[in-house]
Amino acid sequence: MKNKTSALLIFILLISFNSTVKSQNYSDWVLIEKDDTIACKITLINEYNVFYEFKDGKKVKNKISSKLDLIDYLSNTQEKIEIHQNIDSILFYGYDFSNFKIIDEKRTKQDIVSFIMIWTEQMELSLKPEDVQSWMNIGSFNYNLDYINNSNLNLNSRRLVTKKVYSIHPDSIQSIINKYPTNNSNSLGFTIIYEYFSNYHKTISAYYVFFDTRSKKILQIDQYKSKSNYSYNRVKEWGFAMFEGFKSYSRQLKFNEEIKRYQDNK
């Protein structure tokens, strides 16, 4: 009888301990919609997002929610995990196709410049500044698109199509940036220089470039290639792929030390 009582007591203690551990791990909460509260463990809060772990049945899941999408949230360790944005402000110059090729021979006699206008419009309609601020963890995302938009209009469609392998040498990127108009704001300059769209490889290749808007010195340059499952028979599918590539790059972006020094010295 004594052994049975001891075993029962140990069992009760184990259940109590397990319940306490779960309670400790999921003592935070996020309120997504009215009356829709998720018990969770908030792991990180930045200027725009809340990162948290929660249980869905027996599975442990991780999720990121924009603060704009949350009615409220509570973290018992909020002071320890709150961080500030890396960069105060970015001035976006736009989508630069001045050295671009589409690797798709069937497009040879087509009006690629009109395609570029369609893709640019798609991006301008789809890309919300608050989303970019959240993805990049920055304070503000502003536009200065006139120069690049006008330059894209003056391109020659016949020179934008190739069937061969094509690349832009990274050393030539600075000369492209040097043509941009000087801006005396304290914002960090940013542009996307598209290298190629490959129909065969279903790939978009681009250089994502950050620079000093006054001196136009490049501070960070990342070549990023993104793939998708579109057939690319419709022109707008390239625009969809552009957006997905931008989002994917932005969400994993890490600013280098030179940009951090630039931010500190402003």
Secondary structure, 3 states (H helix, E strand, C coil): CHHHHHHHHHHHHHHHHHHHHHHHHCCEEEEEECCEEEEEEEEEECCCEEEEEEEECCEEEEEEEEHHHCCEEECCCHHHHECCCCEEEEEEEEEECCCCEEECHHHCCCCHHHHHHHHHHHHHHHCCHHHHHHHHCEEEEEECCHHHHHHHHCCCHHHHEECCCCCCCHHHHHHHHHCCCCCCCCCEEEEEEEEEEECCCCEEEEEEEEEECCCCCEEEEEEEEEECCCCCCCHHHHHHHHHHHHHHHHHHCCCCHHHHHHHHHC
